[in-house]
Amino acid sequence: MINKIGKRAFAIVFSVSILSLGACSSAPDQEDIQRVPNRSAQALYEDAKETLDSGLYARAIELLSAIDSRYPFGPFSKQVQMDLVYAHYQSGNTEQALATIDRFIRLNPNHKDLDYMYYMRGLVNIKADKNAFQEYFGIDRADRDANRTRVAFTDLSTLVKRFPQSGYAPEAKRRLVWLLNRMARYELKVATYYYEREAYLAAANRGKFVVEHYSQSSYLNAALDMMQKSYEKLGLTELSQNAKKAQALNKRTQ
């Protein structure tokens, strides 16, 4: 059985290895691109598509990057960029995926597949927010900063608002529910941290933030409860009673 010190040492080695692998696979360099045969854009794209469909994402990135470099204004240029986003996403190269998405959106503000790019931007930010290393050790990371989650929420909200008829909209809506709960849960984790350290006003404010901004989440009652008991500790009886009444009303209407 690995003791705490051994486990921590293993964790450091493991995380450094993961970072090293990520750095090696983040983007093909010029040498990688030069390994791609000098063929027509169509022939290269057919190879790239077959490779991508086979799940060979690293090689697909090499091929697609070569096409993007050699034929930046060719007939496959837009599709190549979209395929690159998908390949980078599947490979875990989130920064490269985001860079490709942002360039596409900036240069093609009226493209017919813009909904797909916003959808992928949301997925990429969700993936970037995950910490596979922490999950490997079974550590609850709900207390992590939720910045990437908020960005993903904005991306998918943009998709739903701007492209309500998009085929990606239904899935985006489902993910928005999950993201909303994720953000509310984070705020309550922070509120609990403050409450346990007797910083009751800060705890109440975090609960209030959930009520004001994430009232559609499944954490509304927990937020009201945090407000009620925090105000009670502060001696703010009226505010505590108001939170208690709101909680009772919310339970009756559920």
BAFI-3210 file (N, C-alpha, C; in Angstrom, 3 decimals, decimal comma, padded with zeros to 6 digits):
// residues 254
n [1|2|3|4|5|6|7|8|9|10|11|12|13|14|15|16|17|18|19|20|21|22|23|24|25|26|27|28|29|30|31|32|33|34|35|36|37|38|39|40|41|42|43|44|45|46|47|48|49|50|51|52|53|54|55|56|57|58|59|60|61|62|63|64|65|66|67|68|69|70|71|72|73|74|75|76|77|78|79|80|81|82|83|84|85|86|87|88|89|90|91|92|93|94|95|96|97|98|99|100|101|102|103|104|105|106|107|108|109|110|111|112|113|114|115|116|117|118|119|120|121|122|123|124|125|126|127|128|129|130|131|132|133|134|135|136|137|138|139|140|141|142|143|144|145|146|147|148|149|150|151|152|153|154|155|156|157|158|159|160|161|162|163|164|165|166|167|168|169|170|171|172|173|174|175|176|177|178|179|180|181|182|183|184|185|186|187|188|189|190|191|192|193|194|195|196|197|198|199|200|201|202|203|204|205|206|207|208|209|210|211|212|213|214|215|216|217|218|219|220|221|222|223|224|225|226|227|228|229|230|231|232|233|234|235|236|237|238|239|240|241|242|243|244|245|246|247|248|249|250|251|252|253|254]
n.u [000,853|000,592|002,101|001,344|003,421|004,771|002,757|002,354|004,814|004,716|002,560|003,611|005,591|003,948|002,281|004,166|005,022|002,692|002,373|004,672|004,200|001,963|003,102|004,748|002,932|001,312|001,243|001,999|005,344|007,515|009,051|007,420|005,385|006,833|007,201|004,988|003,732|004,284|001,616|-001,510|-004,037|-006,554|-005,959|-004,378|-006,231|-008,142|-006,634|-006,162|-008,752|-009,527|-007,660|-008,327|-010,949|-010,296|-009,358|-006,745|-005,376|-003,074|-001,533|-003,416|-003,562|-001,016|-001,275|-003,514|-002,567|-000,493|-001,897|-003,301|-001,182|000,071|-001,963|-003,587|-005,734|-007,224|-009,784|-010,512|-009,952|-011,526|-012,934|-010,785|-009,757|-011,882|-011,818|-009,308|-009,770|-011,426|-009,680|-007,588|-009,063|-009,847|-007,344|-006,653|-005,390|-006,074|-005,481|-004,456|-006,705|-008,530|-007,216|-007,349|-010,107|-010,795|-009,425|-010,776|-013,419|-012,944|-012,049|-014,096|-016,838|-019,456|-019,851|-021,384|-021,153|-020,706|-022,053|-021,253|-018,601|-018,827|-020,072|-018,072|-016,167|-017,260|-017,205|-014,458|-013,547|-014,819|-013,480|-010,901|-011,214|-011,368|-009,569|-007,713|-005,721|-006,247|-008,731|-007,974|-006,939|-009,209|-010,078|-012,206|-012,928|-014,555|-014,133|-012,377|-011,315|-013,811|-013,515|-013,042|-015,317|-017,279|-016,635|-017,131|-019,868|-020,712|-019,958|-021,637|-024,098|-024,116|-024,244|-026,844|-028,475|-027,856|-028,093|-030,639|-031,942|-030,046|-028,546|-026,952|-027,910|-029,830|-028,186|-026,367|-027,997|-028,538|-026,011|-025,622|-027,270|-025,895|-023,495|-024,423|-025,175|-022,680|-021,299|-022,829|-022,454|-019,743|-019,686|-021,053|-019,332|-017,235|-018,610|-019,157|-016,567|-015,935|-017,903|-017,231|-014,982|-015,889|-016,406|-018,896|-020,373|-019,178|-019,780|-022,589|-022,896|-021,908|-023,816|-026,004|-025,220|-025,522|-028,297|-029,093|-027,894|-027,829|-030,339|-031,827|-030,554|-029,909|-029,160|-030,382|-031,947|-029,983|-028,349|-030,019|-030,323|-027,710|-027,546|-029,508|-028,551|-026,098|-026,745|-028,117|-026,052|-024,757|-026,465|-028,450|-031,470|-033,876|-033,108|-032,279|-034,692|-036,118|-034,704|-035,203|-037,974|-038,115|-036,856|-038,642|-040,864|-039,842|-039,447|-042,066|-042,995|-041,641]
n.v [-001,201|002,201|004,772|008,121|009,900|008,487|008,256|010,913|011,526|009,811|010,976|013,440|012,652|011,365|013,480|015,211|013,601|013,418|016,105|016,393|014,636|015,897|018,279|017,354|016,471|018,552|020,129|019,714|020,025|021,739|019,736|017,491|018,131|018,157|015,498|014,648|013,466|015,041|015,844|016,344|018,658|017,476|014,708|014,500|015,330|013,307|011,175|012,204|012,388|009,707|008,752|010,233|009,304|006,768|007,096|007,776|010,153|011,775|011,402|012,266|014,963|015,788|015,432|017,082|019,557|019,938|020,246|022,572|024,332|024,229|024,657|027,096|028,556|026,823|024,575|022,918|024,170|025,323|023,093|021,539|022,983|022,716|019,962|019,759|020,959|019,051|016,833|017,778|018,150|015,512|014,484|015,731|018,141|020,885|023,664|024,114|023,401|025,397|027,681|027,244|027,232|029,875|031,371|030,535|031,473|034,207|034,815|033,895|034,980|034,609|032,033|028,980|026,825|027,793|027,348|024,790|025,275|026,886|025,054|023,084|024,656|024,999|022,302|021,833|023,623|022,533|020,118|021,063|021,964|019,759|017,598|015,108|013,863|014,461|013,247|010,650|009,928|010,008|012,403|014,927|017,619|019,838|022,200|023,616|026,468|027,816|028,912|028,028|026,506|028,470|029,847|027,846|027,602|030,082|029,816|027,692|028,788|030,921|029,512|028,330|030,607|032,107|030,258|028,726|026,711|024,900|021,684|020,983|022,250|020,963|019,111|020,923|022,356|020,410|020,050|022,576|022,601|020,831|022,290|024,574|023,551|022,690|025,123|026,317|024,486|024,799|027,418|026,955|025,196|026,912|028,665|026,957|026,526|029,102|029,320|027,311|028,406|030,462|032,786|034,274|036,244|036,295|033,695|033,817|035,633|034,192|032,176|033,790|034,664|032,347|032,067|034,371|034,121|031,448|030,275|028,382|026,054|022,855|023,414|025,387|025,271|024,482|026,701|028,693|027,673|027,936|030,719|031,272|030,068|031,337|034,071|033,873|033,240|035,655|037,217|038,473|038,491|038,991|038,776|036,142|034,812|035,501|034,130|031,544|031,370|031,672|029,354|027,415|028,019|027,490|024,730|023,861|024,442|022,829]
n.w [000,000|-000,889|000,888|002,177|001,518|-000,454|-002,315|-002,986|-004,142|-006,322|-007,591|-008,408|-010,237|-012,078|-012,973|-014,129|-016,200|-017,724|-018,473|-019,989|-022,090|-023,174|-024,036|-026,032|-027,902|-028,614|-030,961|-034,435|-035,584|-037,962|-039,052|-038,774|-040,572|-042,943|-043,301|-044,553|-047,611|-050,810|-052,209|-053,994|-052,793|-052,551|-052,557|-050,273|-048,379|-048,494|-047,488|-044,937|-043,880|-043,829|-042,024|-039,760|-039,286|-038,515|-036,019|-035,571|-034,354|-033,939|-036,271|-038,106|-037,438|-038,306|-041,098|-041,710|-040,817|-042,593|-044,994|-044,345|-044,145|-046,665|-048,524|-047,899|-048,883|-050,257|-051,644|-049,563|-047,242|-045,105|-044,098|-043,356|-041,197|-039,381|-039,010|-037,869|-035,401|-034,191|-034,154|-032,509|-030,181|-029,543|-029,062|-026,774|-026,905|-025,943|-025,964|-028,531|-029,993|-029,189|-030,150|-032,896|-033,282|-032,480|-034,389|-036,680|-036,180|-036,040|-038,639|-040,220|-039,796|-040,665|-041,441|-042,510|-040,794|-038,287|-035,947|-035,196|-034,518|-032,229|-030,599|-030,388|-029,158|-026,647|-025,761|-025,784|-023,821|-021,610|-021,475|-021,014|-018,467|-016,942|-014,783|-015,244|-013,831|-011,101|-010,928|-011,287|-008,826|-007,379|-006,243|-005,095|-007,035|-006,970|-005,735|-007,219|-009,156|-011,221|-013,741|-016,431|-016,741|-016,669|-019,027|-020,916|-020,509|-021,474|-024,169|-025,091|-024,512|-026,279|-028,676|-028,453|-028,330|-030,665|-032,695|-032,667|-034,098|-034,675|-035,138|-033,070|-030,880|-029,034|-027,577|-026,560|-024,797|-022,866|-021,816|-020,768|-018,531|-016,869|-016,581|-015,291|-012,789|-011,993|-011,646|-009,621|-007,595|-007,127|-006,049|-003,653|-002,399|-001,832|-000,166|001,995|002,878|003,846|005,841|007,663|008,681|010,106|008,757|008,246|006,852|004,322|003,572|003,474|001,383|-000,776|-000,925|-001,550|-004,048|-005,583|-005,463|-006,843|-009,364|-010,202|-009,969|-011,274|-010,906|-009,283|-006,764|-005,330|-002,941|-001,101|-001,190|-000,159|002,389|003,316|003,388|005,308|007,729|007,970|008,189|010,564|012,353|012,270|013,587|012,222|012,181|010,712|008,007|008,033|008,591|006,314|004,323|005,170|004,814|002,051|001,271|002,209|000,621|-001,895|-001,741|-001,624|-004,133|-005,833]
ca.u [000,000|001,414|001,839|001,026|004,595|005,005|001,690|002,606|005,943|004,208|001,684|004,435|006,187|002,858|001,824|005,228|004,990|001,533|002,679|005,690|003,528|001,109|003,943|005,263|001,877|000,399|001,098|003,076|006,311|007,774|009,572|006,267|004,692|007,678|007,085|003,782|004,064|003,923|000,518|-002,540|-004,857|-007,626|-005,392|-003,969|-007,410|-008,737|-005,823|-006,379|-010,094|-009,514|-006,869|-009,136|-012,049|-009,720|-008,963|-005,295|-005,479|-001,776|-001,194|-004,403|-003,142|000,105|-001,784|-004,372|-001,721|000,236|-002,845|-003,574|000,011|000,386|-003,107|-004,411|-006,928|-007,747|-011,208|-010,745|-009,343|-012,446|-013,183|-009,536|-009,683|-012,865|-011,304|-008,194|-010,360|-011,878|-008,507|-006,926|-009,942|-009,738|-005,988|-006,448|-004,636|-007,148|-005,038|-004,402|-008,085|-009,114|-006,571|-007,898|-011,506|-010,843|-009,002|-011,862|-014,534|-012,506|-011,911|-015,299|-017,939|-020,766|-019,766|-022,577|-020,887|-020,247|-022,664|-020,384|-017,391|-019,184|-020,323|-016,771|-015,486|-017,804|-016,682|-013,020|-013,378|-015,204|-012,374|-009,765|-011,511|-011,234|-008,220|-007,670|-004,792|-006,957|-009,782|-007,297|-006,803|-010,518|-010,193|-013,312|-012,372|-015,621|-013,680|-011,478|-011,848|-014,725|-013,419|-013,248|-016,727|-018,040|-016,384|-017,878|-021,278|-020,908|-019,862|-022,836|-025,229|-024,048|-024,769|-028,295|-029,136|-027,641|-028,448|-031,620|-032,352|-028,877|-028,618|-026,164|-028,578|-030,376|-027,101|-025,823|-028,905|-028,314|-024,723|-025,785|-027,830|-024,782|-022,558|-025,059|-025,030|-021,250|-020,934|-023,513|-021,783|-018,465|-019,951|-021,420|-018,104|-016,527|-019,424|-018,921|-015,214|-016,029|-018,743|-016,466|-013,965|-016,653|-016,528|-020,314|-020,853|-018,689|-020,562|-023,936|-022,812|-021,764|-025,139|-026,839|-024,793|-026,162|-029,724|-029,281|-027,367|-028,014|-031,589|-032,376|-029,754|-030,465|-028,543|-031,048|-032,291|-028,746|-027,882|-030,887|-029,976|-026,447|-027,863|-030,283|-027,726|-025,033|-027,356|-028,421|-024,796|-024,418|-027,478|-029,341|-032,648|-034,854|-032,573|-032,288|-036,069|-036,498|-034,088|-035,916|-039,284|-037,890|-036,519|-039,887|-041,683|-039,228|-039,715|-043,493|-043,247|-040,833]
ca.v [000,000|003,397|005,749|009,460|010,494|007,758|008,600|012,277|011,466|009,214|011,963|014,447|012,024|011,114|014,736|015,703|012,762|013,822|017,405|016,196|014,049|016,927|019,240|016,720|016,192|019,686|020,591|019,204|021,032|021,768|018,429|016,602|018,494|017,771|014,058|014,415|013,439|016,207|015,428|017,367|018,937|016,488|013,418|014,597|015,399|011,966|010,417|012,785|012,034|008,278|008,628|010,804|008,378|005,572|007,424|008,031|011,603|012,436|011,408|013,119|016,348|016,040|015,562|018,261|020,743|020,090|020,818|023,941|025,127|024,254|025,128|027,882|029,103|025,778|024,225|022,152|024,903|025,469|021,765|021,116|023,633|022,089|018,636|019,966|021,201|017,758|015,998|018,320|017,877|014,100|014,239|016,442|019,369|021,878|025,005|024,145|023,382|026,726|028,624|026,991|027,698|031,336|031,876|030,268|032,384|035,567|034,982|033,441|035,296|034,251|030,700|028,154|025,860|028,504|026,704|023,668|025,787|027,281|023,812|022,498|025,520|024,622|020,986|021,949|024,272|021,544|019,160|021,750|022,146|018,481|017,271|013,643|013,442|014,501|012,236|009,358|009,651|010,070|013,624|015,791|018,903|020,825|023,455|024,285|027,646|027,375|029,848|027,328|026,121|029,668|030,112|026,826|027,974|031,197|029,283|026,925|029,727|031,643|028,596|028,177|031,887|032,542|029,202|027,873|025,588|024,062|020,298|020,852|022,979|020,103|018,610|022,088|022,651|019,404|020,355|023,818|022,231|020,279|023,372|025,440|022,872|022,689|026,447|026,512|023,617|025,442|028,539|026,423|024,665|028,066|029,140|026,034|026,832|030,311|029,066|026,499|029,274|031,502|033,988|034,070|037,189|035,798|032,487|034,262|036,270|033,129|031,583|034,772|034,664|031,192|032,392|035,420|033,797|030,050|029,852|027,235|024,867|021,981|023,804|026,571|025,062|024,470|028,083|029,387|027,162|028,578|032,102|031,297|029,783|032,337|035,280|033,572|033,372|037,070|037,917|039,185|037,636|039,204|038,181|034,699|034,361|035,649|033,019|030,333|031,397|031,431|027,941|026,662|028,269|026,774|023,303|023,598|024,619|021,883]
ca.w [000,000|-001,012|001,937|001,660|000,895|-001,695|-003,261|-003,449|-005,063|-007,554|-008,232|-009,069|-011,412|-013,026|-013,559|-015,006|-017,396|-018,516|-019,055|-021,014|-023,244|-023,767|-024,733|-027,241|-028,876|-028,705|-032,336|-035,278|-035,974|-039,395|-039,448|-038,922|-041,813|-044,066|-043,504|-045,342|-049,048|-051,619|-053,074|-054,174|-051,609|-052,475|-052,182|-048,872|-047,519|-048,443|-046,528|-043,600|-043,435|-043,507|-040,801|-038,679|-039,026|-037,889|-034,654|-035,503|-034,294|-034,086|-037,699|-038,780|-037,206|-039,215|-042,464|-041,808|-040,662|-043,852|-045,961|-043,915|-044,425|-048,091|-049,320|-046,960|-049,535|-051,122|-051,492|-048,339|-046,125|-043,962|-043,540|-042,727|-039,892|-038,499|-038,675|-036,948|-034,077|-033,667|-033,886|-031,324|-029,042|-029,214|-028,573|-025,522|-027,151|-025,839|-026,345|-029,994|-030,475|-028,969|-031,059|-034,231|-033,258|-032,423|-035,699|-037,623|-035,896|-036,374|-040,086|-040,924|-038,872|-041,211|-042,023|-042,268|-039,722|-037,101|-034,776|-034,829|-033,880|-030,865|-029,864|-030,081|-028,195|-025,349|-025,384|-025,513|-022,521|-020,596|-021,383|-020,407|-017,045|-016,246|-014,349|-015,234|-012,777|-009,832|-010,987|-011,154|-007,405|-006,745|-005,448|-005,491|-007,431|-007,106|-005,163|-008,155|-009,817|-012,277|-014,853|-017,694|-016,780|-017,040|-020,441|-021,654|-020,401|-022,407|-025,529|-025,432|-024,484|-027,554|-029,688|-028,307|-028,624|-032,044|-033,643|-031,962|-034,940|-034,930|-034,702|-031,847|-029,798|-027,964|-026,725|-025,855|-023,688|-021,815|-021,175|-020,013|-017,227|-016,088|-016,272|-014,299|-011,499|-011,675|-011,140|-008,343|-006,622|-006,795|-005,146|-002,344|-001,798|-001,279|000,956|003,110|003,363|004,667|007,015|008,619|009,270|010,801|007,930|007,928|005,838|003,034|003,271|003,088|000,068|-001,775|-001,067|-002,241|-005,455|-006,215|-005,578|-007,834|-010,691|-010,555|-009,330|-011,995|-010,601|-008,243|-005,495|-004,802|-001,528|-000,324|-001,118|000,791|003,713|003,681|003,737|006,554|008,905|008,065|008,760|011,962|013,087|012,311|014,367|011,300|012,311|009,638|006,783|008,234|008,450|004,901|003,594|005,589|004,148|000,620|001,132|002,380|-000,573|-003,025|-001,579|-001,922|-005,582|-006,622]
c.u [000,880|001,073|001,672|002,206|004,878|003,988|001,902|003,758|005,515|003,346|002,497|005,048|005,141|002,442|002,863|005,254|003,858|001,799|003,687|005,087|002,669|001,922|004,452|004,198|000,981|000,190|002,245|004,054|006,586|008,291|008,452|005,571|005,492|007,624|005,865|004,142|003,581|002,879|-000,499|-003,351|-005,933|-007,102|-004,979|-005,181|-008,106|-007,976|-006,091|-007,729|-010,153|-008,755|-007,652|-010,262|-011,572|-009,263|-007,478|-005,082|-004,147|-001,363|-002,164|-004,028|-001,977|-000,390|-002,603|-003,562|-000,920|-000,655|-003,094|-002,402|000,258|-000,722|-004,056|-005,691|-007,568|-009,198|-011,531|-010,345|-010,256|-012,710|-011,951|-009,428|-010,677|-012,411|-010,127|-008,696|-010,748|-010,691|-007,760|-007,742|-009,801|-008,362|-005,715|-005,642|-005,597|-006,717|-004,951|-005,809|-008,720|-008,520|-007,134|-009,340|-011,575|-010,415|-010,124|-013,002|-014,180|-012,495|-013,169|-016,548|-019,328|-020,782|-020,969|-022,389|-020,381|-020,843|-021,814|-019,151|-017,678|-019,465|-019,003|-016,001|-015,969|-017,243|-015,202|-012,778|-013,805|-014,060|-011,166|-009,955|-011,336|-009,766|-008,134|-006,763|-005,483|-008,041|-009,186|-007,176|-008,126|-010,721|-011,329|-012,765|-013,446|-015,194|-012,678|-012,141|-012,645|-014,656|-013,679|-014,694|-017,583|-017,860|-017,146|-019,372|-021,603|-020,890|-021,157|-024,093|-025,284|-024,603|-026,285|-029,036|-029,031|-028,118|-029,447|-032,064|-031,200|-029,103|-027,839|-026,848|-029,146|-029,293|-026,471|-026,684|-028,720|-027,009|-024,797|-026,354|-026,724|-023,809|-023,121|-024,918|-023,571|-020,832|-021,572|-022,828|-020,449|-018,680|-020,288|-020,238|-017,323|-017,285|-019,205|-017,547|-015,245|-016,806|-017,965|-015,358|-014,570|-016,641|-017,953|-020,858|-020,421|-019,471|-021,964|-023,925|-022,644|-023,101|-026,073|-026,501|-025,447|-027,643|-029,961|-028,905|-027,626|-029,285|-032,214|-031,598|-030,440|-029,910|-029,194|-031,375|-031,053|-028,199|-028,705|-030,607|-028,681|-026,682|-028,540|-029,390|-026,573|-025,564|-027,691|-027,169|-024,394|-025,404|-028,429|-030,629|-033,612|-034,381|-032,570|-033,690|-036,539|-035,940|-034,805|-037,281|-039,139|-037,585|-037,782|-040,790|-041,154|-039,478|-041,145|-043,767|-042,445|-041,661]
c.v [001,238|004,357|007,127|010,079|009,818|008,115|009,993|012,290|010,891|010,206|012,980|013,884|011,827|012,385|015,312|014,916|013,157|015,148|017,273|015,619|015,060|017,909|018,657|016,605|017,375|020,160|020,046|020,319|020,913|020,428|017,427|016,847|018,055|016,275|013,689|014,458|014,686|015,792|016,549|017,533|017,873|015,132|013,412|014,612|014,047|011,084|010,891|012,364|010,565|008,034|009,120|009,853|007,097|005,829|007,648|009,549|012,319|012,509|012,280|014,591|016,714|016,298|016,834|019,550|021,006|020,712|022,287|024,862|025,298|024,852|025,955|028,447|028,081|025,445|023,482|022,927|024,995|024,122|021,235|021,716|023,022|020,693|018,729|020,198|019,878|016,869|016,475|018,029|016,426|013,752|014,905|017,710|020,559|023,271|025,146|024,168|024,757|027,761|028,487|027,479|029,213|031,962|031,687|031,265|033,817|035,810|034,613|033,706|034,899|032,850|029,852|027,153|026,522|027,895|025,545|024,158|026,258|026,051|023,170|023,358|025,217|023,293|021,048|022,588|023,352|020,560|019,792|021,899|020,854|018,237|015,763|013,124|013,408|013,437|010,831|008,951|009,805|011,293|014,485|017,175|019,955|022,183|024,178|025,513|027,217|028,269|029,175|026,888|027,297|029,995|029,120|027,140|029,106|030,710|028,584|027,791|030,528|030,785|028,533|029,457|032,275|031,537|028,238|026,657|024,634|022,640|020,049|021,500|022,064|019,580|019,754|022,432|021,662|019,680|021,641|023,548|021,706|021,379|024,311|024,830|022,846|024,033|026,724|025,693|024,227|026,573|028,044|025,764|025,797|028,614|028,269|026,275|028,051|030,056|028,309|027,305|030,525|032,836|034,000|035,023|036,736|034,558|032,854|034,864|035,252|032,426|032,495|034,815|033,511|031,478|033,383|034,995|032,364|029,487|028,643|025,953|024,043|022,325|025,025|026,413|025,089|025,886|028,892|028,941|027,789|030,029|032,163|031,087|030,771|033,635|035,085|033,721|034,840|037,885|038,734|038,369|037,773|038,570|036,656|034,128|034,451|034,494|031,710|030,250|031,103|029,968|027,079|026,811|027,488|025,279|022,951|023,651|023,661|020,719]
c.w [000,000|000,108|001,337|000,934|-000,442|-002,752|-003,839|-004,446|-006,399|-008,333|-009,000|-010,347|-012,492|-013,749|-014,499|-016,298|-018,316|-019,209|-020,184|-022,278|-023,952|-024,562|-026,041|-028,315|-029,142|-030,126|-033,165|-035,611|-037,465|-039,901|-039,651|-040,258|-043,027|-044,330|-044,353|-046,827|-049,773|-052,648|-053,177|-052,893|-051,442|-052,012|-050,713|-047,951|-047,405|-047,456|-045,102|-043,038|-043,033|-042,201|-039,590|-038,296|-038,340|-036,463|-034,471|-035,488|-034,481|-035,555|-038,483|-038,626|-038,123|-040,630|-042,641|-041,695|-041,930|-044,922|-045,643|-044,251|-045,924|-048,952|-048,445|-047,569|-050,477|-050,830|-050,210|-047,087|-044,897|-043,290|-042,832|-041,327|-038,908|-038,077|-037,712|-035,520|-033,439|-033,290|-032,645|-030,064|-028,590|-028,649|-027,235|-025,666|-027,122|-026,271|-027,858|-030,588|-030,346|-029,915|-032,469|-034,324|-033,316|-033,745|-036,724|-037,428|-036,305|-037,888|-040,870|-040,077|-039,367|-041,830|-041,614|-041,126|-038,447|-035,829|-034,282|-034,078|-032,453|-029,990|-029,444|-029,084|-026,772|-024,869|-025,017|-024,151|-021,375|-020,385|-020,700|-018,906|-016,252|-015,889|-014,186|-014,136|-011,429|-009,801|-010,825|-009,686|-006,652|-005,886|-005,992|-005,787|-007,645|-006,558|-006,059|-008,741|-011,051|-013,511|-016,195|-017,848|-017,205|-018,521|-021,312|-021,651|-021,378|-023,847|-025,944|-025,385|-025,777|-028,674|-029,633|-028,693|-030,096|-033,071|-033,006|-032,767|-035,241|-034,421|-033,420|-030,638|-028,702|-027,016|-025,933|-024,648|-022,540|-021,065|-020,357|-018,625|-016,325|-015,666|-015,213|-012,901|-011,043|-011,061|-009,787|-007,251|-006,185|-005,792|-003,742|-001,638|-001,132|-000,061|002,188|003,731|004,293|005,959|008,085|009,301|009,906|010,058|007,376|006,869|004,451|002,611|002,793|001,690|-001,045|-002,004|-001,844|-003,727|-006,212|-006,456|-006,717|-009,249|-011,141|-009,925|-010,022|-011,724|-009,520|-006,863|-004,859|-003,316|-000,634|-000,159|-000,121|002,225|004,217|004,096|005,105|007,779|009,070|008,672|010,233|012,834|013,244|013,154|013,510|011,166|011,142|008,334|006,874|008,042|007,002|004,064|003,907|004,909|002,659|000,359|001,244|001,177|-001,757|-002,951|-001,934|-003,413|-006,434|-007,129]
res [m|i|n|k|i|g|k|r|a|f|a|i|v|f|s|v|s|i|l|s|l|g|a|c|s|s|a|p|d|q|e|d|i|q|r|v|p|n|r|s|a|q|a|l|y|e|d|a|k|e|t|l|d|s|g|l|y|a|r|a|i|e|l|l|s|a|i|d|s|r|y|p|f|g|p|f|s|k|q|v|q|m|d|l|v|y|a|h|y|q|s|g|n|t|e|q|a|l|a|t|i|d|r|f|i|r|l|n|p|n|h|k|d|l|d|y|m|y|y|m|r|g|l|v|n|i|k|a|d|k|n|a|f|q|e|y|f|g|i|d|r|a|d|r|d|a|n|r|t|r|v|a|f|t|d|l|s|t|l|v|k|r|f|p|q|s|g|y|a|p|e|a|k|r|r|l|v|w|l|l|n|r|m|a|r|y|e|l|k|v|a|t|y|y|y|e|r|e|a|y|l|a|a|a|n|r|g|k|f|v|v|e|h|y|s|q|s|s|y|l|n|a|a|l|d|m|m|q|k|s|y|e|k|l|g|l|t|e|l|s|q|n|a|k|k|a|q|a|l|n|k|r|t|q]
***
